[in-house]
Amino acid sequence: MNLIDGKLIAQKIHTETRAAAERTKAQGVTPGLAVVLVGDDPASRAYVRSKDKMCRELGLHSVKHELAATTTQEDLIALVQQLNDDPAIHGILVQSPPPSHIDESAVIAAIDPRKDVDGFHPINVAKLTLGDPTGFVPCTPLGCQRLLVESGIEIAGAHVVVLGRSMIVGKPLALLLMNKGKGGDATVTVVHSRSKNLAEITRSADIVIAAIGRAHFVKAEHVREGAVVIDVGINRVDDPSNAKGYKLVGDVDFDNVAPKCRAITPVPGGVGPMTIAMLMANTIAACRRIHSLD
Ligand code: GUN
């Protein structure tokens, strides 16, 4: 069994990003990212802070807006529009999920698609669907694809089974891996909470990608001998032995699944660091496109 080290691969990408940020600054522009959080969900707050911190470490301009849970949709959209018009900002990310009184799709639609580094705007979703490389692709799917490529795992022709159909991971990941070209050309099956014969389908996979949001959902019986397993899940489970009172576990029952795998990602230290690495890379790309630097 081979452990796929997401931290190490993310560091390699950060080195490239730092160089690209330097090059962009030498051309007269500092790439800037604005991250918006509404409410005080502790996990979302931790993600937003780590994104802000990583921007600073890589030499990007970073602005963090932490808004009260009672913020109205109107005020949130007004902030998005202000960021659309701000020449120092090239990437805008509104942390998902927002509180339930906010219509998330209306907020996403308000983001300038050229600054939509999350790749959630309908224009960018359409471009991914069409295989048009001028759009932005969501960061977690991009990170999963890059992990596979950097680990030398053949995607072309492989049967990839994606567990989960979310807008953030499952759906865009399926499109990305089935599109033509490098990192694509896979045979993709998507299964979800309503799928029949789920274990039978996942057992036929060369590559299983778990993004179903349920702790330890994928068991040994879901995976065939020699498969590659990518675990996108980040679930908090109670752990009285931990000072925080909880620990983070993936969607995969790692201890029982890992011995069967050709390669597998750990949680934490697998997909997580890659998501943020791809966000930084998307922000540089947004900046360079807006300023026609390539
Ligand atoms: N919540 C979980 N993952 C993501 C992400 O990639 N982007 C945003 N905006 N919210 C998220």
Residues whose N, C-alpha, C, O or C-beta is under 5 A from the ligand:
A	BS01	GUN	L93 V94 Q95 S96 P97 D118 C139
